[in-house]
Amino acid sequence: MKTTGVVAFAFGVPDTIRPNQRIAEIASKKARELNGEIYTQLDIRIGEGVPVEYTKEEPGNPPPTLRIARGAVQWAKRHRFTELWVVAAKPHLWRALRDVQQAVREVEAQIEVRACKEIEQYPKDSWFCPDSTQNRVRSREEWDKRERILKLIPFFLYKRVALRR
């Protein structure tokens, strides 16, 4: 029985931008290494032969990080996974981890959350891509404008903001 899942968070749109290709490569490799499965977004194209479930979303309108995290935890519970590995762009990793850990606590699941260390091999600034259709991931400056606020607000407020979309 498989006990491990990988949740991969996109960093921009579309699936052809380099950050999303990196995330797909790291997630696919980790899933193969651990004989696991992947839960991800439409803009992350997973390699052949790796079991994958895509979160529900409208093309061109990616869901918030917290919604993906909650979906991933429900998916992990259904599969009885005891471990979830998080793959996200380095600038996004702190929030992806926090949201997955919070989602685990909300449902009182016995799931250990871990970060994929392979992300560390890429410099933090290399994740930003001017080709993304999402403005906030085109540059560090755009990203930091929003992220600073998200780091400072209490989680109970963050939940309201994050799930409003």
MARNULO-91504 format. One record per residue (C-alpha): x, y, z; residue in one letter; residue number from 1. Coordinates in nm, 4 decimals, padded with zeros to 6 digits. Each point is the difference from the previous one (the first is absolute). Layout:
REM residues N
         xx         yy         zz   residu   num
          X          Y          Z        A   NUM
...
//
This chain:
REM residues 165
         xx         yy         zz   residu   num
    00.0000    00.0000    00.0000        M     1
    00.1266    00.3455   -00.0906        K     2
    00.0458    00.2328    00.2953        T     3
    00.1424    00.3087   -00.1677        T     4
   -00.1485    00.2830   -00.2008        G     5
    00.1567    00.3002   -00.1682        V     6
   -00.1827    00.3307   -00.0319        V     7
    00.1362    00.2337   -00.2666        A     8
   -00.0939    00.3692   -00.0100        F     9
    00.0302    00.1910   -00.3275        A    10
    00.1864    00.3295   -00.0090        F    11
   -00.1695    00.1908   -00.2767        G    12
   -00.1863   -00.0847   -00.3173        V    13
    00.0257   -00.1820   -00.2467        P    14
    00.1544   -00.3455    00.0349        D    15
    00.2722    00.0865   -00.2537        T    16
    00.1829    00.2554    00.2171        I    17
    00.3289   -00.1161    00.1500        R    18
   -00.1068    00.0184    00.3682        P    19
   -00.2925   -00.2359   -00.0621        N    20
    00.2166   -00.2360   -00.2034        Q    21
    00.2500   -00.0133    00.2886        R    22
   -00.2759   -00.0670    00.2511        I    23
   -00.1364   -00.2778   -00.2224        A    24
    00.3467   -00.1568   -00.0331        E    25
    00.0679    00.0120    00.3742        I    26
   -00.3454   -00.1360    00.0895        A    27
    00.0205   -00.2800   -00.2582        S    28
    00.3454   -00.1027    00.1183        K    29
   -00.1061    00.0042    00.3674        K    30
   -00.3130   -00.2059   -00.0709        A    31
    00.2020   -00.2600   -00.1919        R    32
    00.2664   -00.0098    00.2722        E    33
   -00.2604   -00.0576    00.2735        L    34
   -00.2439   -00.2062   -00.2081        N    35
   -00.2563    00.2713    00.0678        G    36
   -00.2746    00.1908   -00.1734        E    37
   -00.0410    00.3697   -00.0791        I    38
   -00.2717    00.2568    00.0653        Y    39
    00.0456    00.3172   -00.1999        T    40
   -00.1362    00.2748   -00.2247        Q    41
   -00.0713    00.0095   -00.3714        L    42
    00.3143    00.2057   -00.0649        D    43
    00.2278   -00.2776    00.1271        I    44
    00.0462   -00.2717   -00.2612        R    45
    00.1162   -00.3186    00.1706        I    46
    00.2173   -00.2569   -00.1762        G    47
   -00.1497   -00.3158   -00.1438        E    48
   -00.0553   -00.2956    00.2257        G    49
   -00.0455    00.2044    00.3173        V    50
   -00.3506   -00.0154    00.1507        P    51
   -00.1391    00.3534    00.0227        V    52
   -00.3209    00.1681    00.1091        E    53
   -00.0670    00.3580   -00.1043        Y    54
   -00.1781    00.2434    00.2261        T    55
   -00.3256    00.1433   -00.1281        K    56
    00.0555    00.3369   -00.1627        E    57
   -00.1079    00.2149   -00.2870        E    58
    00.2682    00.0276   -00.2694        P    59
    00.1768    00.3344    00.0332        G    60
   -00.1313    00.0520    00.3555        N    61
    00.2217   -00.1985    00.2384        P    62
   -00.1410   -00.0661    00.3478        P    63
    00.1547    00.1565    00.3114        P    64
    00.2799   -00.1830    00.1803        T    65
   -00.2200   -00.0808    00.2992        L    66
   -00.2707   -00.1588   -00.2172        R    67
    00.2608   -00.2189   -00.1705        I    68
    00.1471   -00.0921    00.3396        A    69
   -00.3403   -00.1017    00.1353        R    70
   -00.0734   -00.2020   -00.3127        G    71
    00.3380   -00.1722    00.0277        A    72
   -00.0617   -00.0953    00.3634        V    73
   -00.3455   -00.1416   -00.0814        Q    74
    00.1577   -00.1941   -00.2881        W    75
    00.2746   -00.1285    00.2327        A    76
   -00.2592   -00.1085    00.2574        K    77
   -00.2004   -00.1889   -00.2669        R    78
    00.3170   -00.1850   -00.1020        H    79
    00.1065   -00.0514    00.3627        R    80
    00.3331    00.1716   -00.0581        F    81
    00.2059    00.0653    00.3097        T    82
    00.2444    00.2342   -00.1700        E    83
   -00.0398    00.2965   -00.2373        L    84
    00.2969    00.1537   -00.1804        W    85
   -00.0471    00.3612   -00.1097        V    86
    00.1491    00.1271   -00.3251        V    87
   -00.0287    00.3741   -00.0591        A    88
    00.2158    00.2797   -00.1339        A    89
    00.2476    00.1167    00.2624        K    90
   -00.1714    00.3391    00.0545        P    91
   -00.3368   -00.1790    00.0415        H    92
    00.1219   -00.2908    00.2118        L    93
   -00.0480    00.1556    00.3456        W    94
   -00.3687    00.0676   -00.0709        R    95
   -00.0655   -00.3309   -00.1752        A    96
    00.1462   -00.1856    00.3001        L    97
   -00.1908    00.2112    00.2506        R    98
   -00.3299   -00.0503   -00.1834        D    99
    00.0453   -00.3777   -00.0340        V   100
    00.0936   -00.0287    00.3682        Q   101
   -00.3040    00.2072    00.0949        Q   102
   -00.2261   -00.2159   -00.2180        A   103
    00.1354   -00.3110    00.1743        V   104
   -00.0776    00.1556    00.3405        R   105
   -00.3510    00.1040   -00.1081        E   106
   -00.1001   -00.3600   -00.0703        V   107
    00.2155   -00.1459    00.2794        E   108
    00.1759   -00.2311   -00.2445        A   109
    00.3117   -00.1993    00.0836        Q   110
    00.1996    00.1186   -00.2998        I   111
    00.3604    00.1141    00.0158        E   112
    00.0739    00.2965   -00.2275        V   113
    00.3458    00.0357   -00.1550        R   114
    00.1615    00.2388   -00.2462        A   115
    00.1787   -00.1303   -00.3069        C   116
    00.3601    00.1112    00.0501        K   117
    00.0670   -00.0195   -00.3746        E   118
   -00.1532    00.3471   -00.0235        I   119
    00.3047    00.1376    00.1803        E   120
    00.2241   -00.0662   -00.3009        Q   121
   -00.1556    00.2977   -00.1799        Y   122
    00.0650    00.3599    00.1100        P   123
   -00.3066    00.1758    00.1424        K   124
   -00.0043    00.2641   -00.2750        D   125
    00.0156   -00.2599   -00.2790        S   126
   -00.3629   -00.0944    00.0626        W   127
   -00.1444    00.3273   -00.1292        F   128
   -00.1039   -00.0076   -00.3643        C   129
   -00.0983    00.2964   -00.2184        P   130
   -00.1814   -00.2419   -00.2344        D   131
   -00.2617   -00.0894    00.2607        S   132
   -00.3495    00.1337   -00.0546        T   133
   -00.0226    00.0594    00.3763        Q   134
    00.1525    00.3388    00.0804        N   135
    00.0934   -00.0909    00.3577        R   136
    00.2553   -00.2639   -00.1052        V   137
    00.1697    00.2014   -00.2730        R   138
    00.2458    00.1703    00.2364        S   139
    00.1105   -00.0014    00.3620        R   140
   -00.1347    00.3527    00.0426        E   141
   -00.3504   -00.1003   -00.1110        E   142
    00.0108   -00.3138    00.2147        W   143
    00.1202    00.1806    00.3116        D   144
   -00.2758    00.2629   -00.0168        K   145
   -00.2626   -00.2652    00.0640        R   146
    00.2050   -00.2454    00.2019        E   147
    00.1021    00.2527    00.2663        R   148
   -00.3654    00.0543    00.0828        I   149
   -00.0738   -00.3741    00.0050        L   150
    00.2899   -00.0569    00.2420        K   151
   -00.1218    00.2662    00.2407        L   152
   -00.3723   -00.0678    00.0265        I   153
   -00.1243   -00.2528    00.2572        P   154
   -00.1034   -00.3364   -00.1427        F   155
   -00.3710    00.0455    00.0815        F   156
   -00.0015    00.3086   -00.2266        L   157
    00.2171   -00.1667   -00.2625        Y   158
   -00.2575   -00.2815   -00.0280        K   159
   -00.2721    00.2519   -00.0804        R   160
    00.2086    00.1769   -00.2612        V   161
    00.1423   -00.3169   -00.1539        A   162
   -00.3311   -00.1781   -00.0423        L   163
   -00.2004    00.2955   -00.1277        R   164
    00.1159   -00.0525   -00.3575        R   165
//
